[in-house]
Amino acid sequence: MKTITTREWTLLGFILVYSFVPTFGGLVRIADLAGVVTIMPDNPRALAAPLPVVLHILSSFLFCLAGALQFLPSVRRHHPDVHRAVGRVVAAAGCISAATGLWMTHAFMFPAELQGLLLYWTRIFLSVWMVGLIVWAVIAVRSRNVRGHSAAMLRAYAIGQGASTQTVLGIGWAIVMGAELLGPARDVMMVLAWALNLLLAELLIRTTRASRPVQA
């Protein structure tokens, strides 16, 4: 799209690169479940119930990558039909991602070193909240509440991008400390990643509200 500015291309590229590691790893997991590759370590939970895992990976992939387009003001301004069409896909993908994440959190038996009570309840709460945010965003935009719509979708996107920040923090810890985080420390790191994402989302929402007038 010729209307996208250089700054917006830079932002889009950053989001796509930031999303790459967890989304690529998820796609490799799908290929592994399909028997195409065998480079991933066995995951008994995915082998026992592959459908929610595959749905979660694919919907998260769509939500994170297609959702990146929604941040570009030029697309919203000059191509509103594209923004609306992509938005429908993003909203559906986000709800599926959150719902399957909720199901897996409750139904799968995770070892204590991978999920304690803190991480369990955080995942439950954020999954429900993410669906609620997306539903509210749809209601808001149909009522022409553009600010409410944008704020709700940005918060939902911050939750959906949790895996990206968790990957960055986890890799950073492993490089510095020479070991993978497990147990309660891993739970804290995972929750911290979501907290950082949501903090950034709130800062962006407040900055945007302060810099532009209310849209009718």
Wavefront OBJ file of the C-alpha trace (Angstrom):
o trace
v 0.000 0.000 0.000
v 1.565 3.254 -1.156
v -0.122 5.250 1.613
v 1.819 3.480 4.385
v 4.612 5.727 5.639
v 8.206 4.687 6.285
v 7.626 5.033 10.014
v 4.617 2.726 9.807
v 6.574 0.151 7.792
v 9.211 0.243 10.534
v 6.568 -0.299 13.224
v 4.972 -3.118 11.242
v 8.342 -4.772 10.681
v 9.193 -4.554 14.379
v 5.902 -6.157 15.419
v 6.285 -8.945 12.860
v 9.862 -9.687 13.950
v 8.839 -9.536 17.614
v 6.067 -12.046 16.909
v 8.270 -14.323 14.812
v 9.840 -16.659 17.378
v 6.674 -17.868 19.178
v 4.595 -17.992 15.987
v 7.313 -19.818 14.060
v 7.763 -22.259 16.935
v 4.021 -22.873 16.947
v 3.946 -23.589 13.216
v 6.842 -26.012 13.637
v 4.830 -27.741 16.372
v 1.915 -28.163 13.942
v 4.275 -29.636 11.346
v 5.606 -31.946 14.041
v 2.102 -33.108 14.990
v 1.381 -33.746 11.304
v 4.520 -35.864 11.010
v 6.193 -33.483 8.556
v 9.169 -32.772 10.837
v 10.491 -34.391 14.011
v 12.724 -31.678 15.456
v 10.511 -30.657 18.388
v 10.670 -32.454 21.746
v 7.648 -34.640 22.434
v 4.731 -32.871 24.077
v 2.372 -35.448 25.618
v -0.395 -32.865 26.051
v -0.317 -31.901 22.374
v -0.215 -35.542 21.320
v -3.184 -36.401 23.538
v -5.377 -33.507 22.318
v -3.920 -31.954 19.151
v -7.041 -30.068 17.977
v -7.085 -27.286 20.609
v -3.313 -26.958 20.284
v -3.505 -26.526 16.503
v -6.445 -24.103 16.773
v -4.603 -22.086 19.412
v -1.419 -21.857 17.351
v -3.167 -20.894 14.106
v -5.524 -18.379 15.714
v -2.685 -16.807 17.710
v -0.638 -16.591 14.502
v -3.464 -14.738 12.747
v -4.225 -12.518 15.728
v -0.637 -11.360 16.226
v 0.396 -10.934 12.591
v -2.853 -9.641 11.065
v -3.419 -7.544 14.166
v -0.197 -5.669 13.442
v -1.865 -4.067 10.403
v -4.519 -2.521 12.636
v -1.922 -0.276 14.278
v -1.236 1.639 11.065
v -3.119 4.982 10.918
v -2.691 5.156 7.133
v -4.601 1.913 6.672
v -7.423 3.082 8.934
v -7.562 6.469 7.232
v -7.128 5.587 3.552
v -8.298 1.962 3.457
v -11.145 1.648 5.991
v -12.560 -1.349 4.129
v -9.268 -3.208 4.615
v -9.194 -2.205 8.284
v -12.725 -3.529 8.817
v -12.109 -6.787 6.927
v -8.865 -7.499 8.757
v -10.517 -6.484 12.017
v -13.179 -9.170 11.644
v -10.475 -11.794 11.123
v -8.465 -10.476 14.067
v -11.501 -10.439 16.380
v -12.473 -14.012 15.495
v -8.891 -15.245 15.762
v -8.428 -13.519 19.110
v -11.534 -15.130 20.585
v -10.473 -18.580 19.359
v -6.953 -18.056 20.704
v -8.247 -17.011 24.123
v -10.885 -19.765 24.290
v -8.460 -22.536 23.353
v -5.881 -21.107 25.738
v -8.481 -21.192 28.507
v -9.392 -24.785 27.675
v -5.779 -25.975 27.600
v -4.935 -24.189 30.849
v -7.733 -25.978 32.687
v -7.831 -29.345 30.894
v -4.153 -30.129 30.459
v -2.144 -31.499 33.369
v 1.007 -29.372 33.425
v 3.971 -30.376 35.597
v 4.580 -28.002 38.502
v 7.772 -26.673 36.943
v 5.777 -25.420 33.923
v 2.621 -24.099 35.599
v 1.900 -23.333 39.228
v -1.198 -21.765 40.753
v -0.042 -18.220 39.971
v 0.328 -18.927 36.264
v -2.832 -21.056 36.159
v -5.090 -18.354 37.570
v -3.398 -15.610 35.568
v -4.021 -17.547 32.353
v -7.641 -18.173 33.322
v -8.257 -14.501 34.123
v -6.481 -13.126 31.049
v -8.204 -15.566 28.684
v -11.643 -14.522 29.916
v -10.669 -10.848 29.934
v -9.300 -11.058 26.385
v -12.592 -12.419 25.056
v -14.470 -9.747 26.988
v -12.251 -7.008 25.570
v -12.779 -8.179 21.997
v -16.552 -8.440 22.433
v -16.621 -4.962 23.970
v -14.462 -3.627 21.113
v -16.966 -4.934 18.561
v -19.882 -3.406 20.471
v -18.004 -0.120 20.836
v -17.180 0.284 17.159
v -20.763 -0.525 16.159
v -21.799 2.307 18.498
v -19.185 4.596 16.876
v -17.147 4.653 20.076
v -13.835 4.599 18.220
v -11.677 5.382 21.235
v -13.267 2.646 23.306
v -12.880 0.212 20.415
v -9.209 1.043 19.893
v -8.381 0.883 23.599
v -10.089 -2.478 24.082
v -8.402 -4.039 21.049
v -4.995 -2.715 22.101
v -5.402 -4.280 25.546
v -6.511 -7.561 23.955
v -3.520 -7.434 21.608
v -1.197 -6.876 24.569
v -2.561 -10.045 26.167
v -2.316 -12.003 22.916
v 1.301 -10.931 22.453
v 2.242 -12.321 25.856
v 4.099 -15.257 24.319
v 6.414 -12.906 22.411
v 7.489 -11.028 25.538
v 7.748 -14.288 27.470
v 10.058 -15.641 24.770
v 12.267 -12.545 24.896
v 12.492 -12.633 28.700
v 13.064 -16.391 28.754
v 15.830 -16.277 26.154
v 17.423 -13.297 27.887
v 17.432 -15.123 31.224
v 18.894 -18.279 29.679
v 21.689 -16.299 27.996
v 22.608 -14.365 31.141
v 22.147 -17.133 33.718
v 22.917 -20.158 31.551
v 19.791 -22.029 32.653
v 16.081 -22.165 31.836
v 13.597 -20.724 34.298
v 11.353 -23.331 35.918
v 8.883 -23.528 38.770
v 7.673 -20.421 40.654
v 10.360 -18.229 39.044
v 9.033 -19.172 35.604
v 5.487 -18.371 36.714
v 6.603 -14.910 37.840
v 8.433 -14.298 34.556
v 5.388 -15.299 32.509
v 3.079 -13.035 34.522
v 5.613 -10.195 34.361
v 5.613 -10.410 30.554
v 1.846 -9.835 30.424
v 2.153 -7.020 32.965
v 4.785 -5.275 30.819
v 2.642 -5.628 27.699
v -0.429 -4.229 29.434
v 1.571 -1.370 30.947
v 2.820 -0.416 27.480
v -0.734 -0.669 26.127
v -2.036 1.696 28.817
v 0.754 4.184 28.095
v -0.093 4.113 24.381
v -3.808 4.544 25.093
v -3.207 7.547 27.358
v -0.739 9.110 24.918
v -3.157 8.695 22.017
v -6.068 10.168 23.965
v -3.977 13.179 24.943
v -2.770 13.856 21.402
v -5.976 13.733 19.343
v -9.573 14.968 19.650
v -12.536 12.708 20.183
v -13.752 11.135 16.922
v -17.450 11.258 16.113
l 1 2 3 4 5 6 7 8 9 10 11 12 13 14 15 16 17 18 19 20 21 22 23 24 25 26 27 28 29 30 31 32 33 34 35 36 37 38 39 40 41 42 43 44 45 46 47 48 49 50 51 52 53 54 55 56 57 58 59 60 61 62 63 64 65 66 67 68 69 70 71 72 73 74 75 76 77 78 79 80 81 82 83 84 85 86 87 88 89 90 91 92 93 94 95 96 97 98 99 100 101 102 103 104 105 106 107 108 109 110 111 112 113 114 115 116 117 118 119 120 121 122 123 124 125 126 127 128 129 130 131 132 133 134 135 136 137 138 139 140 141 142 143 144 145 146 147 148 149 150 151 152 153 154 155 156 157 158 159 160 161 162 163 164 165 166 167 168 169 170 171 172 173 174 175 176 177 178 179 180 181 182 183 184 185 186 187 188 189 190 191 192 193 194 195 196 197 198 199 200 201 202 203 204 205 206 207 208 209 210 211 212 213 214 215 216
